[in-house]
C-alpha cells in the first residue's frame, strides 16, 4: 500500500490528497505546468486586464492561437477569477459560462 493509499484509508490530511506538504506543493506546481506554453508568457500583462473595452481584443486575439487555452480557461473557472481575460474570455463571459454550467448540472 502506498503512502497516498494509506492517507486515503485514514482520511484526507490537511494538505489534500498529497502525502506531505512538499508533495502538495509539487502537485500544485505540476497543475501550473501548462503556463510554460502560454502564448502570453512573454507579452506584457496590461492587455489582459483592460481598463477600457477597446484593449480586450488584443488579448483575445493572442488567446485565440494559444496552445493551452482550454487549460487556462478551466483554471480561471475553477478559481472563479473575477479579473482579466483568461482563455480568451472576459469576466462577464466566464460568469455566463459558469451560470450555464450550473444550469446544466442542476
Ligand atoms: S489563453 Fe490567453 S491568457 Fe490564457 S495562457 Fe493563453 S494567451 Fe495567456
py3Dmol code that shows the C-alpha trace and the ligand (Angstrom):
import py3Dmol

protein = """\
ATOM      1  CA  UNK A   1       0.000   0.000   0.000  1.00  0.00           C
ATOM      2  CA  UNK A   2       1.413   3.394  -0.979  1.00  0.00           C
ATOM      3  CA  UNK A   3       1.538   6.343   1.399  1.00  0.00           C
ATOM      4  CA  UNK A   4      -1.150   8.027  -0.666  1.00  0.00           C
ATOM      5  CA  UNK A   5      -3.407   4.980  -0.316  1.00  0.00           C
ATOM      6  CA  UNK A   6      -2.801   4.905   3.472  1.00  0.00           C
ATOM      7  CA  UNK A   7      -3.938   8.507   3.710  1.00  0.00           C
ATOM      8  CA  UNK A   8      -6.979   7.651   1.655  1.00  0.00           C
ATOM      9  CA  UNK A   9      -7.880   4.916   4.162  1.00  0.00           C
ATOM     10  CA  UNK A  10      -7.256   7.116   7.228  1.00  0.00           C
ATOM     11  CA  UNK A  11      -8.874  10.195   5.785  1.00  0.00           C
ATOM     12  CA  UNK A  12      -7.695  13.249   3.932  1.00  0.00           C
ATOM     13  CA  UNK A  13      -4.758  15.122   5.532  1.00  0.00           C
ATOM     14  CA  UNK A  14      -4.902  18.921   5.780  1.00  0.00           C
ATOM     15  CA  UNK A  15      -2.838  19.250   2.583  1.00  0.00           C
ATOM     16  CA  UNK A  16      -5.359  17.346   0.475  1.00  0.00           C
ATOM     17  CA  UNK A  17      -4.544  14.032  -1.222  1.00  0.00           C
ATOM     18  CA  UNK A  18      -0.755  14.547  -1.047  1.00  0.00           C
ATOM     19  CA  UNK A  19       1.311  12.604   1.484  1.00  0.00           C
ATOM     20  CA  UNK A  20       3.163  15.711   2.683  1.00  0.00           C
ATOM     21  CA  UNK A  21       3.108  19.490   2.331  1.00  0.00           C
ATOM     22  CA  UNK A  22       6.111  19.195  -0.042  1.00  0.00           C
ATOM     23  CA  UNK A  23       4.247  16.720  -2.249  1.00  0.00           C
ATOM     24  CA  UNK A  24       1.228  19.050  -2.168  1.00  0.00           C
ATOM     25  CA  UNK A  25       3.469  21.901  -3.336  1.00  0.00           C
ATOM     26  CA  UNK A  26       4.942  19.769  -6.142  1.00  0.00           C
ATOM     27  CA  UNK A  27       1.410  18.725  -7.148  1.00  0.00           C
ATOM     28  CA  UNK A  28       0.450  22.406  -7.275  1.00  0.00           C
ATOM     29  CA  UNK A  29       3.440  23.222  -9.488  1.00  0.00           C
ATOM     30  CA  UNK A  30       2.502  20.369 -11.832  1.00  0.00           C
ATOM     31  CA  UNK A  31      -1.021  21.757 -12.189  1.00  0.00           C
ATOM     32  CA  UNK A  32       0.530  25.030 -13.356  1.00  0.00           C
ATOM     33  CA  UNK A  33       2.941  23.488 -15.899  1.00  0.00           C
ATOM     34  CA  UNK A  34       0.621  24.397 -18.760  1.00  0.00           C
ATOM     35  CA  UNK A  35       1.588  28.020 -18.180  1.00  0.00           C
ATOM     36  CA  UNK A  36       5.036  27.289 -19.680  1.00  0.00           C
ATOM     37  CA  UNK A  37       3.356  27.017 -23.087  1.00  0.00           C
ATOM     38  CA  UNK A  38       1.164  30.108 -22.700  1.00  0.00           C
ATOM     39  CA  UNK A  39       1.131  32.404 -25.720  1.00  0.00           C
ATOM     40  CA  UNK A  40       1.059  35.383 -23.348  1.00  0.00           C
ATOM     41  CA  UNK A  41       4.113  34.242 -21.424  1.00  0.00           C
ATOM     42  CA  UNK A  42       6.425  36.872 -22.869  1.00  0.00           C
ATOM     43  CA  UNK A  43       3.844  39.554 -23.533  1.00  0.00           C
ATOM     44  CA  UNK A  44       3.062  42.401 -21.163  1.00  0.00           C
ATOM     45  CA  UNK A  45       0.054  41.738 -18.949  1.00  0.00           C
ATOM     46  CA  UNK A  46      -1.790  45.045 -19.410  1.00  0.00           C
ATOM     47  CA  UNK A  47      -3.763  43.783 -22.396  1.00  0.00           C
ATOM     48  CA  UNK A  48      -5.252  41.001 -20.240  1.00  0.00           C
ATOM     49  CA  UNK A  49      -6.527  43.447 -17.650  1.00  0.00           C
ATOM     50  CA  UNK A  50      -8.086  46.096 -19.870  1.00  0.00           C
ATOM     51  CA  UNK A  51      -9.292  49.273 -18.220  1.00  0.00           C
ATOM     52  CA  UNK A  52     -11.241  50.014 -21.340  1.00  0.00           C
ATOM     53  CA  UNK A  53     -13.058  47.523 -23.526  1.00  0.00           C
ATOM     54  CA  UNK A  54     -11.026  48.508 -26.600  1.00  0.00           C
ATOM     55  CA  UNK A  55      -7.917  46.668 -25.353  1.00  0.00           C
ATOM     56  CA  UNK A  56      -9.607  43.322 -24.734  1.00  0.00           C
ATOM     57  CA  UNK A  57      -9.485  42.325 -28.428  1.00  0.00           C
ATOM     58  CA  UNK A  58      -5.672  42.412 -28.335  1.00  0.00           C
ATOM     59  CA  UNK A  59      -5.562  39.826 -25.559  1.00  0.00           C
ATOM     60  CA  UNK A  60      -8.366  37.793 -27.085  1.00  0.00           C
ATOM     61  CA  UNK A  61      -6.596  37.586 -30.427  1.00  0.00           C
ATOM     62  CA  UNK A  62      -3.468  36.220 -28.741  1.00  0.00           C
ATOM     63  CA  UNK A  63      -5.543  33.774 -26.674  1.00  0.00           C
ATOM     64  CA  UNK A  64      -7.219  32.532 -29.842  1.00  0.00           C
ATOM     65  CA  UNK A  65      -3.992  30.886 -31.011  1.00  0.00           C
ATOM     66  CA  UNK A  66      -2.773  29.798 -27.591  1.00  0.00           C
ATOM     67  CA  UNK A  67      -1.999  26.059 -27.259  1.00  0.00           C
ATOM     68  CA  UNK A  68      -3.120  25.990 -23.612  1.00  0.00           C
ATOM     69  CA  UNK A  69      -6.307  27.972 -23.998  1.00  0.00           C
ATOM     70  CA  UNK A  70      -8.525  25.204 -22.610  1.00  0.00           C
ATOM     71  CA  UNK A  71      -6.388  24.701 -19.503  1.00  0.00           C
ATOM     72  CA  UNK A  72      -6.238  28.451 -18.963  1.00  0.00           C
ATOM     73  CA  UNK A  73      -9.999  28.842 -19.176  1.00  0.00           C
ATOM     74  CA  UNK A  74     -10.701  25.864 -16.914  1.00  0.00           C
ATOM     75  CA  UNK A  75      -8.204  27.167 -14.360  1.00  0.00           C
ATOM     76  CA  UNK A  76      -9.883  30.580 -14.300  1.00  0.00           C
ATOM     77  CA  UNK A  77     -13.330  28.999 -14.000  1.00  0.00           C
ATOM     78  CA  UNK A  78     -12.137  26.749 -11.186  1.00  0.00           C
ATOM     79  CA  UNK A  79     -10.690  29.708  -9.296  1.00  0.00           C
ATOM     80  CA  UNK A  80     -13.742  31.871 -10.022  1.00  0.00           C
ATOM     81  CA  UNK A  81     -11.289  34.538 -11.153  1.00  0.00           C
ATOM     82  CA  UNK A  82     -13.073  37.865 -11.280  1.00  0.00           C
ATOM     83  CA  UNK A  83     -10.481  39.860 -13.214  1.00  0.00           C
ATOM     84  CA  UNK A  84      -8.956  39.942 -16.656  1.00  0.00           C
ATOM     85  CA  UNK A  85      -9.039  37.842 -19.785  1.00  0.00           C
ATOM     86  CA  UNK A  86      -8.402  34.120 -19.304  1.00  0.00           C
ATOM     87  CA  UNK A  87      -8.681  31.519 -22.036  1.00  0.00           C
ATOM     88  CA  UNK A  88      -9.830  34.290 -24.343  1.00  0.00           C
ATOM     89  CA  UNK A  89     -12.891  35.160 -22.245  1.00  0.00           C
ATOM     90  CA  UNK A  90     -13.727  38.201 -20.161  1.00  0.00           C
ATOM     91  CA  UNK A  91     -15.071  38.087 -16.619  1.00  0.00           C
ATOM     92  CA  UNK A  92     -18.621  38.605 -17.869  1.00  0.00           C
ATOM     93  CA  UNK A  93     -18.266  35.818 -20.440  1.00  0.00           C
ATOM     94  CA  UNK A  94     -16.873  33.428 -17.821  1.00  0.00           C
ATOM     95  CA  UNK A  95     -19.704  34.266 -15.429  1.00  0.00           C
ATOM     96  CA  UNK A  96     -22.193  33.389 -18.162  1.00  0.00           C
ATOM     97  CA  UNK A  97     -20.334  30.099 -18.788  1.00  0.00           C
ATOM     98  CA  UNK A  98     -20.474  29.245 -15.093  1.00  0.00           C
ATOM     99  CA  UNK A  99     -24.163  30.126 -14.961  1.00  0.00           C
ATOM    100  CA  UNK A 100     -24.854  27.839 -17.941  1.00  0.00           C
ATOM    101  CA  UNK A 101     -22.791  25.019 -16.443  1.00  0.00           C
ATOM    102  CA  UNK A 102     -24.674  25.325 -13.158  1.00  0.00           C
ATOM    103  CA  UNK A 103     -27.963  25.152 -15.054  1.00  0.00           C
ATOM    104  CA  UNK A 104     -26.875  22.013 -16.914  1.00  0.00           C
ATOM    105  CA  UNK A 105     -25.648  20.404 -13.688  1.00  0.00           C
ATOM    106  CA  UNK A 106     -28.931  21.143 -11.859  1.00  0.00           C
TER     107      UNK A 106
END
"""
ligand_1 = """\
8
LIG
S -5.346 31.510 -23.263
Fe -4.692 33.627 -23.273
S -4.469 34.235 -21.133
Fe -4.549 32.008 -21.247
S -2.450 31.345 -21.296
Fe -3.135 31.503 -23.401
S -2.625 33.548 -24.086
Fe -2.481 33.525 -21.849
"""
view = py3Dmol.view(width=600, height=400)
view.addModel(protein, "pdb")
view.setStyle({"model": 0}, {"cartoon": {"style": "trace"}})
view.addModel(ligand_1, "xyz")
view.setStyle({"model": 1}, {"stick": {}})
view.zoomTo()
view.show()
